[in-house]
Amino acid sequence: MAIQICGSLAFDTIMDFHGRFAEQILPDQLHILNVSFLVPSLRREFGGCAGNIAYSLKQLGATPIPVAVVGSDGADYMARFQRLGIATSHIQTCTDTYTAQAMIMTDRDNNQITAFHPGAMSQAHTNRLAPTPEVALGIISPDGRDAMIQHAQEFVQANIPFVFDPGQGLPMFNGEELRQFIDWATWVTVNDYEAKMLCARTGLDFAQISHLCNGLVVTLGELGCEVWVAGERTLVPGVHAAAIVDPTGCGDAFRAALLAGLERGWPLAQCAEWGNRVGAIKIASKGGQNHDLTSLAAAFQAS
């Protein structure tokens, strides 16, 4: 069965700042903020939530179908997916703009500052879903605002269960809109910061959200994650990483394992456990699509 991944394809320009942001920013001078960070290393990576999720899903033996839009500079991305055996049939090209671009700066404590240019992603709503019988489930990850609403509605109309993963797109929606997403979704997943914002905007707590869908997952970084099902909380411990190299794409790697487990019909806590394992592997490599899950994939398939 296939998994449709609605979200962004982007090029990530990743920079490493060897100091700490907190040491460069004066809290009492934020109203006249004017800072510069020396970044000795810079690299360009394939990224975007849909791309990162598809990359890990493919390694875990699943069949990802990204639903996204690239720009006039997206040929390399399409060629990469074709080499990896990832479907490109639901990826459109918008020739009058660039592919989405993320400029990500990480300090020595793995804090990040990101500037994001949406580019072709702003046209994602023109790329309508075309669900087929082999599609088992989907995910709404950060994308153009209109596209996130439209694709969620299309999943509901097609009776396809899906994960709502608002990520950095969460601030685009008010409380009423977020409650509608929760009502539509089968599962909801957010990190701890996004979870606080989701609760603040909707007026719902974790237990209440988990009663409106089949489950809520709140990721906590190295501490693991909380899984809420029918008002009951389960803490799924984190997995020790061999090295802490780059947090970029860790959340997407986690969601790939979550989706792969859900497609196999596993309980949500078991899916989250595997998400922690995949995230621990990802953080030990640079970029969102350079980690190797070969050693983990066989164990995953055998579970």
TANORHU-V660935 format. One line per field, one symbol per residue. ss: DSSP state (a for helix, b for strand, c for the rest). A space follows every 50 residues. Layout:
ss: ???
This chain:
ss: cbbbbbcccbbbbbbbccccaaaaccaaaaaaccccccccbbbbbbbcaa aaaaaaaaacccbbbbbbbbccccaaaaaaaaaaccbcccbbbccccccb bbbbbbcccccbbbbbbcaaaaaaaaccccccccbbbbbbccccaaaaaa aaaaaaacccbbbbccaaaaaaccaaaaaaaaaaccbbbbbaaaaaaaaa aacccaaaaaaacccbbbbcaaabbbbbbccbbbbbbcccccccccccca aaaaaaaaaaaaaccccaaaaaaaaaaaaaaacccccccccccaaaaaaa aac
